[in-house]
């Protein structure tokens, strides 16, 4: 299996049902330590309060198997399943090795898009829009310049450079996209979309997956 095959196969579409609401998101398999079973990572806001959660294969996940990482929009799902591929904790590199601008790949299911035959995610490319070493607005997040749409929440944000000594690095987890407020002429940013989104997204620092 090639490295690109591995990262693609680690990603899953996710559906969470809260009353009559159906939330679409993305999750990916992540292994914190060698010899420890991988877990699914997604966003807190996708699964919080859900009565039922299913993966792309239709597998149901009990609400009791969901835990939240304090202080950030991340959730860990314990699932009795052996995945074919996962993202390793060792791919979270020291921040001092990162540049202020890094090329990135985001894997996920924008607007719920998924290849129903293969189950594979949609890959999108971009760059880090703010320095991933520095908390944006004092929060453990950074911005990405890439197409980010609902359903992408929970997508891994990866630096993918097959020719480098460190060919892959997990930089963060996509949690949402900012938007212009109702009066677009102000140019003010909101933490969550309230009107038309634009070509930016917000990602949580991947190091929070190690806490």
JODAQUI-V99076 format. One record per residue. N is the residue number from 1. SS is DSSP state (helix for helix, strand for strand, loop for the rest). PHI is phi in degrees with one decimal (none if undefined). D_LAST is the distance of its C-alpha to the last C-alpha in Angstrom with 1 decimal. Layout:
BEGIN
((N/SS/PHI/D_LAST) (N/SS/PHI/D_LAST))
END
This chain:
BEGIN
((1/loop/none/29.5) (2/loop/-75.9/28.9) (3/helix/-62.3/25.6) (4/helix/-66.1/26.5) (5/helix/-61.5/27.4) (6/helix/-64.1/24.1) (7/helix/-70.6/22.1) (8/helix/-68.2/24.7) (9/helix/-75.2/24.6) (10/loop/-81.2/20.9) (11/strand/-103.2/21.3) (12/strand/-134.5/22.8) (13/strand/-75.4/24.4) (14/strand/-136.8/23.3) (15/strand/-125.7/25.5) (16/strand/-124.6/24.7) (17/strand/-114.9/27.7) (18/strand/-122.2/27.9) (19/loop/60.3/31.5) (20/loop/-88.4/33.6) (21/strand/-87.5/30.9) (22/strand/-115.9/29.6) (23/strand/-98.0/26.4) (24/strand/-102.4/25.9) (25/strand/-154.1/22.6) (26/strand/-129.7/21.0) (27/strand/-137.8/18.3) (28/strand/-141.2/17.3) (29/strand/-75.3/16.5) (30/strand/-141.5/13.3) (31/strand/-113.8/12.9) (32/loop/-75.3/9.7) (33/loop/-141.9/12.2) (34/loop/-58.5/16.1) (35/loop/85.8/17.9) (36/loop/-101.1/15.3) (37/loop/-59.3/16.6) (38/loop/-65.4/15.2) (39/strand/-120.1/14.0) (40/strand/-93.3/15.2) (41/strand/-111.4/13.2) (42/strand/-150.2/15.2) (43/loop/-96.7/15.5) (44/helix/-56.5/15.5) (45/helix/-69.1/19.0) (46/helix/-77.5/20.4) (47/helix/-109.9/19.7) (48/loop/-63.4/19.6) (49/loop/79.2/22.7) (50/loop/-73.2/23.9) (51/loop/-84.3/26.4) (52/strand/-147.7/26.3) (53/strand/-130.9/24.0) (54/strand/-130.9/25.5) (55/strand/-93.1/24.6) (56/loop/-62.3/27.2) (57/loop/-80.8/28.8) (58/loop/88.9/29.4) (59/loop/-66.0/27.1) (60/strand/-87.8/26.2) (61/strand/-118.1/22.7) (62/loop/-71.4/22.8) (63/helix/-61.6/21.2) (64/helix/-70.3/19.9) (65/helix/-93.8/17.7) (66/strand/-105.9/15.7) (67/strand/-125.7/12.5) (68/strand/-112.7/11.1) (69/strand/-89.1/7.8) (70/loop/-62.8/9.1) (71/loop/88.1/11.0) (72/loop/-138.0/11.2) (73/loop/-88.0/13.5) (74/strand/-132.3/11.4) (75/strand/-133.9/12.1) (76/strand/-114.1/11.5) (77/strand/-115.1/15.0) (78/loop/-86.6/16.0) (79/loop/-127.4/19.3) (80/loop/-80.7/22.0) (81/loop/-153.2/22.9) (82/loop/-104.3/23.0) (83/loop/-74.6/22.6) (84/loop/-78.2/24.7) (85/loop/-151.9/22.1) (86/loop/-155.4/18.4) (87/strand/-94.5/16.2) (88/strand/-91.4/14.6) (89/helix/-61.1/11.2) (90/helix/-66.6/13.8) (91/helix/-81.7/15.1) (92/loop/-87.9/12.4) (93/loop/-88.7/14.8) (94/loop/-57.4/14.8) (95/helix/-63.1/15.8) (96/helix/-67.7/19.0) (97/helix/-86.2/20.3) (98/loop/-93.4/20.3) (99/loop/-87.1/23.5) (100/loop/-67.2/24.1) (101/loop/-127.0/25.4) (102/loop/-125.2/24.1) (103/strand/-72.6/25.7) (104/strand/-132.7/23.5) (105/strand/-124.7/23.9) (106/strand/-116.4/22.6) (107/strand/-111.9/23.0) (108/strand/-177.2/23.6) (109/loop/-131.5/26.3) (110/helix/-60.3/27.7) (111/helix/58.7/30.1) (112/helix/77.1/29.3) (113/loop/-67.2/31.1) (114/loop/-152.6/30.7) (115/loop/-74.4/33.1) (116/loop/-62.5/34.4) (117/loop/-81.9/35.8) (118/loop/-100.3/32.9) (119/loop/76.5/29.9) (120/loop/-77.9/28.7) (121/loop/-82.2/26.9) (122/strand/-97.9/28.4) (123/strand/-100.2/27.4) (124/strand/-129.4/27.8) (125/strand/-115.8/27.7) (126/strand/-179.4/27.4) (127/strand/-139.7/25.9) (128/strand/-71.9/23.3) (129/loop/-88.9/25.2) (130/loop/-128.2/23.2) (131/loop/-62.5/21.7) (132/loop/-67.0/18.1) (133/loop/-81.1/17.4) (134/loop/-115.7/18.4) (135/loop/-62.3/17.0) (136/helix/-78.9/19.8) (137/helix/57.6/21.5) (138/helix/79.3/18.8) (139/loop/-105.5/16.1) (140/loop/-77.0/13.0) (141/strand/-139.9/15.4) (142/strand/-142.1/18.3) (143/strand/-99.1/21.5) (144/strand/-122.4/23.0) (145/strand/-99.6/26.7) (146/loop/-164.1/27.2) (147/loop/-70.1/28.7) (148/loop/-125.2/26.2) (149/loop/-126.5/27.6) (150/loop/-51.9/26.7) (151/loop/100.7/25.4) (152/loop/-85.6/23.2) (153/loop/-57.8/20.2) (154/loop/101.3/17.3) (155/loop/-70.8/18.9) (156/strand/-71.6/17.1) (157/strand/-106.6/18.3) (158/strand/-122.1/19.3) (159/strand/-88.7/21.3) (160/strand/-123.4/23.9) (161/loop/-138.0/26.5) (162/loop/-55.0/28.1) (163/loop/-85.0/30.3) (164/loop/-85.8/27.7) (165/loop/-62.1/26.4) (166/loop/-109.4/22.9) (167/loop/-68.7/24.1) (168/strand/-143.3/21.0) (169/strand/-144.7/17.7) (170/strand/-89.6/15.1) (171/strand/-89.8/15.1) (172/strand/-173.9/13.8) (173/strand/-127.4/14.5) (174/strand/-68.0/17.8) (175/strand/-119.9/17.9) (176/strand/167.9/21.5) (177/loop/-135.1/24.5) (178/loop/-70.8/26.3) (179/strand/-145.9/29.9) (180/strand/-70.8/33.0) (181/loop/-68.2/34.0) (182/loop/-53.8/37.3) (183/loop/-90.2/39.3) (184/helix/-61.6/38.2) (185/helix/-68.8/40.5) (186/helix/-71.9/38.1) (187/loop/70.9/35.5) (188/loop/-78.8/32.7) (189/strand/-97.3/29.3) (190/strand/-112.7/27.7) (191/loop/-66.3/24.1) (192/loop/-130.5/25.2) (193/loop/-60.0/28.4) (194/loop/-124.3/31.6) (195/loop/-144.6/34.2) (196/loop/-73.6/34.4) (197/strand/-78.0/31.3) (198/loop/-132.5/31.6) (199/loop/-79.7/30.2) (200/loop/-144.2/26.7) (201/strand/-141.9/23.3) (202/strand/-114.4/20.0) (203/strand/-127.2/16.7) (204/strand/-82.3/13.1) (205/strand/-55.5/11.5) (206/helix/-63.0/10.0) (207/helix/-62.4/7.4) (208/helix/-69.8/5.4) (209/helix/-74.6/5.6) (210/helix/-94.3/3.8) (211/loop/-78.6/0.0))
END
